[in-house]
């Protein structure tokens, strides 16, 4: 560890690896609400957050577990669930009068076509204006879950949880389209 009178101790959240303050400052300088996306081992969390000197205020929060209210039977942390979570938060944001935001992925490593960008695509398709490059968005076949249905054909023994919930993984693309239609047309 560095020593001496000129050594400056980093902020606590920087030391813990939770916040990149340079990146945060650039996001805050845009003066737009942030679409904060966090991925856990079990679910996907999306929030519209606004800066406040006393602490950030969460205006809208959506969790992928809310998809079960619309009849979702798939996993809560895969690419189709990420897209639907983004679509759901966009619908709620538009109801509150929020039309634009900026993506905040935190310390998550940006991977082209990843779940973070599936949330972004869902939010953009839902009507939010978020600056992005179309190159980073996942393909439509991955968003619909066709890759999961194809993998089911090779290893059906890995999908007992889907079948327990009453969904055959080969039917996931059709189930995705059905839930997407419910979210798009239904009351959020």
C-alpha positions in Angstrom: 0.0 0.0 0.0 1.2 3.5 -0.8 2.4 5.7 2.1 3.4 9.2 2.6 1.9 12.6 3.2 0.7 13.0 -0.4 -1.2 9.6 -0.6 -4.9 10.1 -1.0 -7.2 7.3 0.2 -9.9 6.5 -2.5 -13.5 6.8 -1.6 -15.0 3.8 0.2 -17.3 2.7 -2.7 -14.3 2.9 -5.1 -12.1 0.8 -2.7 -14.9 -1.8 -2.5 -15.2 -1.9 -6.3 -18.8 -0.7 -6.3 -18.6 2.7 -8.1 -16.5 4.2 -10.9 -16.8 7.9 -10.0 -15.4 9.1 -13.4 -18.0 7.2 -15.3 -20.7 8.3 -12.9 -19.7 12.0 -13.3 -20.0 11.7 -17.1 -23.5 10.2 -16.8 -24.6 12.9 -14.4 -23.3 15.7 -16.6 -25.9 14.6 -19.2 -28.6 15.9 -16.8 -30.9 13.1 -18.0 -32.5 10.3 -16.0 -30.5 7.1 -16.0 -31.7 3.7 -17.0 -29.8 1.7 -14.4 -29.5 -2.1 -15.3 -28.2 -4.6 -12.8 -28.1 -8.4 -13.4 -28.1 -10.8 -10.4 -27.8 -14.6 -10.4 -31.6 -14.9 -10.3 -33.2 -11.8 -11.9 -32.7 -8.6 -13.8 -33.4 -5.2 -12.2 -34.0 -2.1 -14.2 -34.6 1.4 -12.7 -35.1 4.9 -13.9 -32.9 7.0 -11.5 -32.6 10.7 -11.2 -29.8 12.6 -9.5 -30.5 14.4 -6.2 -27.8 16.1 -4.0 -29.2 14.2 -1.0 -28.9 10.9 -2.9 -30.2 9.4 -6.1 -34.0 9.0 -6.4 -35.5 6.0 -8.0 -38.4 7.1 -10.1 -39.4 3.7 -11.4 -38.2 0.2 -10.6 -38.9 -3.0 -12.4 -37.8 -6.5 -11.6 -37.9 -9.4 -13.9 -40.0 -11.3 -11.3 -42.9 -8.9 -12.2 -43.1 -10.7 -15.5 -44.9 -13.6 -13.7 -47.9 -11.2 -13.4 -48.2 -11.3 -17.2 -47.9 -15.1 -17.3 -44.2 -15.5 -17.9 -43.1 -19.1 -17.2 -39.5 -18.9 -18.4 -36.3 -18.1 -16.4 -36.1 -14.6 -14.9 -32.5 -13.9 -15.9 -32.2 -14.9 -19.5 -32.1 -12.8 -22.7 -35.9 -12.9 -23.4 -36.7 -11.9 -19.8 -34.2 -9.1 -20.0 -35.9 -7.7 -23.2 -39.4 -8.0 -21.5 -38.1 -6.2 -18.4 -36.9 -3.4 -20.6 -40.2 -3.2 -22.4 -42.0 -3.1 -19.1 -39.9 -0.3 -17.6 -40.4 1.7 -20.9 -44.2 1.4 -20.6 -44.1 2.5 -17.0 -41.7 5.4 -17.8 -43.9 6.7 -20.6 -46.9 6.7 -18.2 -45.0 8.9 -15.8 -44.0 11.3 -18.6 -40.3 10.2 -18.9 -39.4 10.1 -22.6 -35.6 9.9 -22.6 -32.8 8.4 -20.5 -29.2 7.4 -20.6 -28.0 3.8 -20.1 -26.0 3.1 -16.8 -24.6 -0.4 -16.7 -22.3 0.4 -13.7 -19.2 -1.9 -13.5 -20.8 -4.5 -15.7 -18.5 -5.3 -18.7 -20.3 -4.3 -21.9 -20.6 -7.4 -24.1 -22.1 -7.1 -27.5 -25.5 -8.8 -27.6 -25.6 -9.3 -23.8 -28.5 -9.2 -21.5 -27.8 -5.6 -20.5 -28.3 -4.6 -24.1 -31.4 -6.8 -24.3 -32.9 -4.5 -21.6 -31.8 -1.5 -23.6 -33.5 -2.9 -26.8 -36.7 -3.6 -24.9 -36.7 0.0 -23.5 -36.1 1.5 -26.9 -38.8 -0.7 -28.5 -41.1 0.4 -25.7 -40.7 4.0 -26.7 -37.9 5.5 -24.6 -35.2 7.5 -26.4 -31.8 6.2 -25.3 -28.6 7.0 -27.2 -27.0 3.7 -28.4 -25.2 2.0 -31.2 -27.3 -0.6 -33.0 -24.2 -2.9 -33.2 -24.4 -3.8 -29.5 -28.0 -5.0 -29.5 -28.7 -8.7 -29.5 -30.3 -10.4 -32.6 -34.1 -10.9 -32.7 -33.7 -14.7 -32.6 -31.8 -14.5 -29.3 -34.4 -12.1 -27.9 -37.2 -14.5 -28.8 -35.3 -17.4 -27.1 -34.8 -19.5 -30.2 -31.2 -20.4 -29.0 -32.8 -21.8 -25.8 -35.3 -23.9 -27.8 -32.5 -25.2 -30.0 -30.3 -26.1 -27.0 -33.3 -28.0 -25.5 -33.3 -30.3 -28.4 -29.7 -31.3 -27.6 -30.0 -31.5 -23.8 -33.6 -31.8 -22.6 -32.5 -33.1 -19.1 -31.2 -29.6 -18.3 -34.7 -28.0 -18.6 -36.7 -29.7 -15.8 -37.4 -26.3 -14.2 -39.1 -25.0 -17.3 -41.2 -28.1 -17.5 -42.1 -27.9 -13.9 -43.5 -24.4 -14.5 -45.6 -25.8 -17.4 -43.5 -24.5 -20.4 -41.8 -26.7 -22.9 -38.6 -24.9 -23.9 -39.2 -25.6 -27.6 -42.4 -23.4 -27.2 -40.4 -20.5 -25.6 -40.4 -18.2 -28.8 -44.2 -18.4 -29.1 -44.6 -17.9 -25.3 -42.3 -14.8 -25.6 -44.4 -13.3 -28.4 -47.6 -13.9 -26.3 -46.1 -12.1 -23.2 -44.7 -9.3 -25.3 -48.1 -8.7 -26.7 -49.7 -8.6 -23.2 -47.1 -6.1 -22.0 -47.4 -3.9 -25.1 -51.2 -3.8 -25.1 -52.1 -4.3 -21.5 -52.3 -2.0 -18.5 -48.9 -1.7 -16.8 
